[in-house]
Structures are given as C-alpha cells and as structure tokens.
Amino acid sequence: MGNLERFWLVILIAAPLVVIVAEPAPIARHGCPARCGNVKIPYPFGTREGCYYNEDFLISCNNTFSPPLAFLDHSNINVTDISLEGRVQIMQYVAQNCYDESGHPINGSNNYALLRLKFNSSYIISDTENKFVAVGCDTIAEVTGVVQGNKSYTAGCKTICDRIDYVANHTCSGIGCCLISIAKGMNLFEITVRSYESHKKVWKFNPCSYGFVVEQSQFDFSPKLLRELQNVTKVPMVLDWSIRDVNDTCGKTKKAKACKGKSFCAPVDDNGYRCKCLDGFEGNPYLPSGCRDIDECSPPNRNPCKGGMICTNTVGSYRCSCPKGYHLENGTAQGCVTNHRQNWNLILVTLGKYTCFNPLPSSHI
C-alpha cells in the first residue's frame, strides 16, 4: 500500500448509567439553622448562641413576618443577603421631604435618615458598592458621615430642573438626579433633604425631595422616579464585613483563628481579615470541613485537559495524561500522539456515556 490505512476500532459495552450526586457542602455549623426566611445564613453568621463566631455575627430571625426576616444583631437593620466574600446587603431608609400642591409639608414624610453601626465592629459601609443619591427638581441633600477613628465628613448634592423634559433616563449628573461617592470606612451616616421653594413650581411631576445611600448596581434612574419614589421607604445598600479581633490578626503565615481546614486568611483595609479556600477548593472556609476539593474534570465543559487527554482529579488539583498507546506531543500538554505509525482511532461507547480520542493529524501518518 502507498499509504498506511486508518483503522477504526469501535467497542460497544452494555453498562449501566450511574449518577453520583455529591452531598452539598455545609454552610452553617452542625445543628444550626442555615436560613432565615429567604436569606441563607452561612457561618460565621448564626441565628442563636453557639451558631455564630462572635456577637457581631448574630442574625436575629424574626418569625412574626411571613416569610421570616433577618436583622443584624438585635437591630432594625434588615438583612437581605450574606456573602462569604465579605458583603452583607441590607435595606436602608430613604429620606423624603414632600409637599402638597400649595407648598405645605406633608405629614409622615421624614427628611432625615440615619444608619449607625457599632464603633470598631466587623462592619463598615461599603464605599465601593454604594453611592449617595439625591433625586428631585427642587432639592438639596446632604450626607454627614463618621469614619473609623471618629473622623467626620460632609458631602452633598443639589438638583434643579424646571421641566420633566429636561430629565434623562439612566443619567444622574445633576438634572433631576445627582450621584456621588461616599467616604471610605464609614460606620455612621446621617442624610437630610430639603427644598428651595417647597416644590411649588415642579409639584405636578415632582412633589418630593429624596436622599439615600444605595447599592449602585441596584439603582437605575428614570424620570418617573421623581414621583414614584414617594412610595419607596427603603433601598438596598451594602456593608463590608471582616473578622476583627485585636488578639487575632492575619500575619505572614496566612493563618488565623477563624480560618479552618483547607483555607488561608487575607487581610483587609480596615485591619480585619477574611478567610478564603485554598486554590483547588471551594466552600465555607470558616468551617472545619467547609473547603472541599473542586473536581476540575467534571462537568465536561470544565475539563482543562485538551487534545484528547484524560483528566484525572486529584485533591486540590488535577492531572492530564494520555490514554494507553499515546504520549504527549513534543513532551508538552498540547495533545496526545500515538506511539506507533498506524493511526488507531478509538471510540469507546457505553450506554449513557462515550469517550472519543481525536485522530492524528495527517503529518503523523
């Protein structure tokens, strides 16, 4: 023969399809509630004694609501999401200053909003995820904050517009809406809003002035908010959290008391630290067995081995190898080539599963 023939070997094996379902990794301490209503409660947070790391991480679960609502440490701060990456989403009050058509203040509108966190606690108001927003066409809004160390600052916005036609969607540049950054490290802020002319000239489309700190990704301005915000009492905002303990810091060894199992500590700017799973592991690094091995070889679309290579999961990593009768091309991990000149293309078929080894390029025939 002038050319070597290609041979196809097809093996059909009758094999049962076995589905293995891994046990989900725990998020709470053993015997502790992992939810409060719609909110997951991962350790170091907990809803009762013995379930949280320290008092800062106590979540009060109020079962008089349906579904139950989570609150931060016996406060009125409503928690709506907790992330092990260091964020807690809460609902925070909107300051409103509303008037009737004659320019008289409306009873029940509160032009003042306050958020006070414990000094030197595990929480600060996120300056990266939140913005201070003022909304209105006859509005002055101010935010006064206190940062860790009892330093204070004040910032503000004023927004003026004669007609709603001047107000644009998705824009907060001062016409109907103003958006500014907040100071880093705040644990307290006060918001006040007021009007220049009691909204007399703009009342038909904007009866109120509004001021609030909001999670920026959850806020999109539109002209209809000039009126509709009157019916909104709270908006989402984000707190950053970390483990803060003067007797337990994250040193050069990357070890800390709160970090368990296959994890390490990472210092954060506010002199605290957070725990993270080692590379190749995922889960809750605050639990003794919370960080579990990632199976890099499954599902198939995560398979990092290319060119017909076999992926074998190992603890904390994986290994790529060639099937029997093949070796790495040029000693690299780019793909496998046959140990012989003949090109055997093997297709192994099972009921419910199959594995294909790619044919060799023509240059190898």
C-alpha positions in Angstrom: 0.0 0.0 0.0 1.2 3.5 -0.8 -0.4 4.9 2.4 -0.9 3.4 5.7 -4.6 2.5 6.2 -6.5 4.1 9.1 -8.3 1.6 11.3 -11.3 2.4 13.4 -12.0 0.3 16.5 -15.5 0.5 17.9 -16.3 -1.2 21.2 -19.8 -1.3 22.4 -20.2 -2.1 26.1 -23.5 -2.6 27.8 -23.0 -0.7 31.0 -25.5 0.8 33.5 -25.6 4.5 33.7 -24.5 5.5 37.2 -25.3 9.0 38.5 -23.4 10.1 41.6 -24.8 13.1 43.4 -22.3 14.8 45.7 -23.5 15.8 49.2 -23.9 19.6 49.2 -21.2 21.4 51.3 -22.5 22.7 54.6 -22.7 26.5 55.1 -23.8 26.6 58.8 -22.4 24.9 61.9 -23.8 21.5 62.5 -27.2 21.7 64.1 -27.6 25.4 63.3 -30.3 26.9 61.0 -28.9 27.7 57.6 -31.7 30.0 56.6 -33.9 32.8 57.9 -36.8 33.1 55.5 -35.3 33.7 52.1 -31.8 34.6 53.4 -29.0 32.0 53.7 -27.1 32.2 57.0 -23.5 30.9 56.4 -21.1 30.6 59.4 -19.5 32.8 60.9 -23.1 34.2 60.9 -25.7 32.4 63.0 -29.1 32.9 64.5 -28.6 31.6 68.0 -25.9 31.1 70.6 -23.3 28.6 69.5 -24.1 29.2 65.9 -22.1 32.4 65.2 -18.4 33.4 65.5 -19.0 36.3 67.9 -21.8 38.7 68.8 -21.1 40.8 65.7 -22.3 38.0 63.5 -25.6 37.3 65.3 -28.5 37.4 62.9 -31.9 37.9 64.6 -34.5 35.9 62.8 -38.0 37.5 63.3 -40.6 34.8 62.7 -43.5 37.1 63.1 -43.1 38.1 59.5 -44.1 35.7 56.6 -41.6 34.8 55.4 -39.3 35.4 58.4 -37.0 38.4 58.2 -33.3 38.6 59.2 -31.9 41.5 61.2 -28.4 42.5 62.2 -27.6 41.8 65.9 -31.0 42.8 67.6 -31.2 46.0 65.4 -33.8 47.2 62.9 -31.3 46.7 60.1 -33.0 44.3 57.7 -30.5 41.8 56.1 -31.4 40.5 52.6 -28.2 38.7 51.5 -25.0 37.5 53.1 -21.9 36.6 51.1 -18.8 34.9 52.3 -16.8 37.2 50.0 -17.3 39.9 52.6 -20.6 41.7 51.8 -24.0 42.0 53.6 -26.9 43.5 51.7 -29.3 45.4 53.9 -32.4 47.6 53.3 -31.8 51.3 54.4 -34.3 54.1 54.7 -34.9 56.9 52.2 -35.0 60.5 53.4 -38.0 62.3 51.9 -39.2 65.9 52.0 -42.7 66.0 50.5 -45.2 68.9 49.9 -48.8 69.3 48.8 -49.8 71.4 45.8 -49.9 74.6 48.0 -46.3 74.1 49.2 -47.2 72.8 52.7 -45.2 69.9 54.1 -47.0 66.5 54.1 -47.3 64.8 57.4 -45.5 61.5 57.5 -42.6 62.3 55.2 -39.3 62.2 57.0 -36.5 64.4 55.6 -33.9 62.6 57.8 -32.4 59.1 57.6 -29.8 57.5 59.8 -27.6 54.4 59.8 -25.4 53.8 62.9 -23.2 50.7 63.2 -21.3 49.8 66.3 -17.9 51.5 66.5 -15.0 49.2 65.8 -17.4 46.4 64.8 -17.0 43.9 62.0 -18.9 46.1 59.6 -18.3 49.3 57.6 -20.4 50.9 54.9 -19.1 49.9 51.5 -17.6 52.8 49.6 -17.0 50.7 46.5 -20.6 49.3 46.1 -22.7 52.2 47.4 -23.3 55.8 46.2 -25.1 58.7 47.7 -28.0 59.8 45.6 -30.2 62.9 45.6 -33.4 62.9 43.5 -35.7 65.9 42.7 -36.1 69.1 40.7 -36.1 71.4 43.8 -33.7 69.5 46.1 -30.7 69.9 48.4 -29.4 66.7 50.0 -26.5 66.2 52.4 -24.8 63.2 53.9 -22.7 63.5 57.0 -20.6 60.6 57.9 -18.3 59.3 60.6 -15.4 57.0 59.6 -13.4 54.6 61.8 -11.4 56.8 64.2 -14.2 59.3 64.7 -13.3 61.5 61.8 -16.3 63.2 60.2 -17.1 64.4 56.7 -20.0 66.1 54.9 -20.9 65.9 51.2 -24.0 67.0 49.3 -25.9 67.4 46.1 -28.4 69.9 44.7 -30.6 69.1 41.7 -32.8 71.7 39.9 -35.0 71.4 36.8 -38.0 73.4 35.6 -39.5 70.7 33.3 -39.5 67.0 33.3 -38.5 67.1 29.6 -35.0 68.1 30.8 -34.6 64.9 32.8 -33.0 62.0 31.0 -33.1 58.3 31.6 -30.1 56.5 33.2 -28.4 59.8 34.0 -27.5 61.1 37.4 -25.5 64.2 36.5 -27.4 66.9 38.4 -30.6 67.4 36.4 -33.2 65.6 38.5 -30.7 63.3 39.9 -27.2 63.6 41.5 -24.9 60.7 42.4 -21.6 61.0 44.4 -19.1 58.7 46.1 -19.1 58.2 49.8 -16.1 58.2 52.2 -14.2 55.1 52.9 -14.5 53.4 56.3 -17.8 54.9 57.4 -19.7 53.3 60.3 -22.3 56.1 60.6 -24.1 58.4 58.3 -27.0 60.9 58.5 -28.9 62.2 55.5 -31.0 65.3 55.3 -33.0 66.6 52.4 -34.8 69.9 51.9 -36.3 72.1 49.2 -35.6 75.6 47.8 -39.2 76.6 47.0 -41.3 73.8 48.6 -41.7 72.1 45.1 -44.4 74.7 44.1 -43.1 75.1 40.6 -42.5 71.4 39.9 -45.2 69.8 42.1 -47.1 68.2 39.2 -44.3 65.9 38.3 -42.1 66.1 41.5 -43.7 66.6 44.9 -40.7 65.5 47.0 -37.0 65.7 47.5 -35.2 62.4 48.2 -31.8 61.4 49.5 -30.4 57.9 50.2 -27.3 55.7 50.1 -27.9 52.8 47.7 -26.1 49.8 46.2 -25.1 51.3 42.8 -25.8 48.2 40.8 -29.4 48.1 42.1 -30.2 51.7 41.1 -31.1 53.0 37.6 -32.6 56.5 37.4 -35.6 57.3 35.3 -37.8 60.5 35.3 -40.8 58.6 36.7 -38.8 58.2 40.0 -39.3 61.9 40.6 -42.9 61.0 41.7 -42.7 57.2 42.3 -40.0 57.3 45.0 -42.7 58.8 47.2 -43.9 55.3 47.7 -40.4 53.8 48.5 -39.3 53.7 52.1 -36.2 51.6 51.8 -33.5 50.8 49.2 -30.7 48.1 49.1 -27.2 49.0 50.2 -24.1 47.0 51.1 -22.0 46.6 54.2 -18.5 45.2 54.1 -17.6 42.7 56.8 -14.5 41.1 58.1 -13.2 39.3 61.2 -11.9 42.0 63.6 -10.0 40.9 66.7 -7.0 42.7 68.3 -5.7 39.4 69.5 -6.1 37.6 66.2 -4.7 39.1 63.1 -3.6 37.8 59.7 0.2 37.6 59.7 2.8 36.4 57.3 1.9 32.8 57.7 -1.6 33.5 56.4 -3.0 31.6 59.4 -5.8 33.0 61.6 -8.1 31.6 64.3 -11.3 31.9 62.2 -9.8 30.1 59.1 -10.3 26.4 59.2 -9.3 23.3 57.1 -8.0 24.0 53.6 -8.1 27.8 53.9 -5.9 30.8 54.5 -6.5 34.4 55.7 -6.4 37.6 53.7 -6.0 41.0 55.4 -8.4 43.8 54.5 -8.0 47.5 54.7 -9.9 48.0 58.0 -7.4 46.0 60.0 -9.5 42.8 59.8 -9.2 39.7 57.7 -11.4 37.3 55.7 -10.8 33.6 55.1 -10.6 32.0 51.7 -10.3 28.4 50.5 -7.0 27.3 49.0 -6.7 27.0 45.2 -8.4 23.9 44.1 -11.0 24.0 46.9 -14.3 25.8 47.3 -16.9 26.2 50.1 -17.0 27.8 53.5 -13.5 28.5 54.8 -14.8 29.2 58.3 -16.0 25.6 58.9 -13.5 22.8 59.7 -14.5 20.8 56.7 -16.0 23.7 54.7 -13.5 23.8 51.9 -14.0 20.9 49.6 -12.0 19.7 46.6 -13.1 21.1 43.3 -13.5 18.3 40.7 -11.8 20.1 37.8 -12.6 17.2 35.4 -16.4 17.4 35.8 -18.6 18.6 34.3 -17.1 18.1 30.9 -17.2 21.8 29.9 -14.8 22.5 32.8 -12.3 19.8 31.7 -8.9 21.7 31.4 -7.2 18.8 29.5 -7.1 19.3 25.8 -6.2 17.4 22.7 -7.8 14.0 23.7 -6.0 13.9 27.0 -7.5 12.2 30.1 -8.3 14.4 33.1 -7.8 12.8 36.5 -9.0 14.8 39.5 -6.6 15.0 42.5 -7.0 16.6 45.9 -6.7 20.3 45.3 -5.7 19.9 41.7 -5.9 17.7 38.6 -3.6 15.7 36.2 -3.7 15.4 32.4 -2.4 12.2 30.8 -2.6 10.3 27.6 -4.5 7.1 27.1 -2.6 3.8 26.7 -0.7 3.7 23.5 -0.3 7.5 23.3 2.2 10.0 24.6 2.4 13.8 24.9 3.2 15.6 21.7 6.7 17.0 21.9 6.7 16.5 25.6 4.1 19.2 26.1 0.5 19.2 27.4 -0.9 20.3 24.0 -2.2 16.9 23.0 -1.5 13.2 22.6 0.1 11.3 19.7 0.2 7.6 19.0 3.3 5.5 20.0 3.0 3.8 16.6 2.8 4.9 13.0 -0.6 3.3 12.5 -3.4 5.6 13.4 -5.9 3.8 15.6 -8.9 6.0 16.2 -10.6 4.5 19.3 -14.2 5.2 20.2 -15.3 3.7 23.4 -19.1 3.7 23.7 -21.2 2.9 26.8 -24.9 3.3 27.3 -25.3 6.8 28.5 -21.6 7.7 28.1 -18.9 7.9 25.5 -15.2 8.9 25.1 -13.5 9.9 21.9 -9.8 10.1 21.2 -9.1 12.5 18.3 -7.5 11.2 15.1 -3.9 12.2 14.4 -3.0 15.0 12.0 -2.1 13.8 8.6 1.5 14.8 9.2 1.8 11.8 11.6 0.6 9.2 9.0 
